Amino acid sequence: MRHWLCSVIVFGAVVIDPMASCLAQDATTEATSAVAERGAQDGLRWGAFRLLPSLILSVTDDDNIYARRSDESRDTVVTLSPSLAVQSDWRQHALKFDVGADIDRYQRHSSEDVNDYWFGVEGSLDFDGDTRLFAGLRTARDHEDRLSASAPSPAEQTRPVRYERQEAHAGLSSAIGDFRLRLGATLDRFNYEDGESSAGQTIDNDYRAHALSAVGARIGYALSPEYEVFMQYATDRRRYDKPITGQLFNRDSSGHRAAAGVRFTLPRARTVGEVFAGRLRQDFHHDDFEDIDKPYFGASFTWWSSALVKISGSIDRVVEETTVNRNGVFAAASVDTRYALEVERRIDHRMTVFGRVSTTRSEYQGFDRRDRVIDAGAGVRYYLERDVFIAADLRLIDRNSTDIDAQYRRSQLMFSFGYTPGMRWGEGPPADVADTGWLVQGPSGAVFPGAYALIGLGHGALITRTSGARRGGGSDLSSFADSGAGPGVALGYGLERDRWYLGGELGLEGNDLGWEMSKDKADSRTVSGSKDAQFSLSMRVGRVVGNGALIFARAGAVRARFDDYFRINASADGAHDDTTARWGARVGVGADVPVDESLFLRMEYARTRFRSYVVEYLDEGTPGADSFDNQETWFSVGLGWRFDARAGMVASSPAAGGFYVGAHVGHGGLDSHLSGWHSDGGALPLSQRFTGDFGGQGQLLGVFAGVGKSFGRWYAGVEFEIDETRVDWTHERDTRGSGGRDFAVEMKGDYGVALRVGYSLQNGTLIYGRVGEVRGRFDTRWVKGGNQDNDIDRSDTVRGLRYGLGAEVPLGSATFIRLDYVITHYRSYRFTTLHQSPDQMSFANSDHLFRLGFGVRF
């Protein structure tokens, strides 16, 4: 839903509360207009009008297009968005038309294709300097995103729900001395198109057609030029055309909102906003629906902290229509409370970055369900020409719900190309604002040529995937893992030209990573694997950035030895207990940061995949074999010494304090230690001990925002983060009969807050440590036997202690690149199955994540 005239737009989420903005005072004031107009969209002149055309082509990678908890579907969406706004350029009165479309094309799921469009007109008549009559009309064809709680799943309706919306509003605003008066009325009409089920049957959506109408008034009194107190009251009437399908009732209701508040306009602080509180009530005509009577409150502000930085926030509470139901029980509506914050930072005359976060709590009335949605994102827009731009935007959405099937995680990474003739954002900064630039000039001479030596310490994980057949039929497929630490040394040599670097390196690492699994049962396995010291030979290629730090990528080969043990418990004499050496391919990324002319600090993350091999054993005299496929993730921190000392470090100020925002991509692992008791084969209940180290690895996307302060070269700050992860592991046991278990854990993401303390080197690189609390969500599956009613399929949001370290390398006066590594230990959870012979299990999860990010300081 886009660009509604009388809706409150909260960073991409539209709040259907038409009277809220119709009763609000105009946002433009003398205190803020001078700053706002510095990015003005002049438009193309056409007589007494200005034309604002726009054509944007976007490509979006969406990893969960149906917003499902599991079995997610990924697709690439191409969107073409043409639009045109025509607005008058009169001294008195105003008139504006706007028309546009959003045309989505899915590359693999064409049933999700939509053609949305809108057309609107609004205007005002100025009777004198203090009285204005305003009105508007709008019509649109839109669709209901699959992430909506009311949206049907693709199994229920093959295509998204389409609907048409017509909106009208009118009002009067006037000032009489110190009094302010604003009257308004709105009417919204929604008509829904029929859908089609996966079986080809028509789905009647006529019962969703409804109209929303409201009439309201707001009266205020100016205490001073900076403050105005006000009271406002609005009705809320909602009428449906038909009863709910299969029922004799609908969701008709009538209500009102009453509130008092204060509006502030602070010229010196370049801030405008308002805050209010009161009561809302909504009475439903259906007797079984519980009426709503709750506190009503809201707030909004916009603060221009400088000519380059804008910060906006809002708090809002609304009553939302919904179709949520279960087993013949229907929710009357949902009361949604939203908190949102958005920041925008102009880096120079071409580049603007922004970050946003909102959280919404939905309480479904008369229905046992509560949702919490976190919607966060960050993006950048860069103008190639004054009216041609490219942009990138990352959006992360997490819905946690008391209804486990309604939970989901979703990430959307969008790249855009736009043409906006007449929109002058790329023309240049105000004359009083310096062009800071997002990249600074680097050192004049070479920094890293020649030989060097390095010693360091690392942390990582060994992940082993095993698979093999079992005597008597069936198979096992497992993913084992464990993490640990170890030292390392390296020698290398490199060449540098025009700030580009190419070099070779020989390394030796002494880590002791190992995992094991065992069960007290004769025909079960006892298995373990570990990795000893290894050496590596690799090439590095990189670029020396502005402050003299080297950002590099690595590719090479690793030789390691693996100690493996494999035994069927009843056949100890046939156990495998041997060492195997294998080559592996390694890739990595890192940074070398000069500390002085010879000493440098390195942070690096690498991933290695080794050649697989076969482990042979005997099962009561019958030969058996399992395939072992090993992978390693490894983060290291080291101190290096350059034998050819160069004065290439660029002196810089300490890390600036204040607010910052950024986004990151990353990779990491999940370790799960399982312990408990099984009941099998006529044994006493819960008499067979089971332990195992399982795990997996995967990718992540995330955003972060924080605030800090420098104390000389020391730094302290607080940071909020949210990650959307795809890290999981699975154990599958095919017995071709009774017995055996399938179980798995998937980490769906996390969010949390951390304290960061660090020190800025002479070249401005911030080296920091971090510690804080996060909440991660884990989906756990446990299947035993053929009765699905006994299966475990649960979602747990658990707290964890997260700690780690990282480095922020400045790219320009306001931008930086970040390398960050964290380890998290989560609280364990447990369950007992409902089988006649039950299992009782405990899961203790931990993660280790590397994140490579880009950030902007405000």
Disulfide bonds with the S-S distance in Angstrom:
Cys6-Cys22 2.16
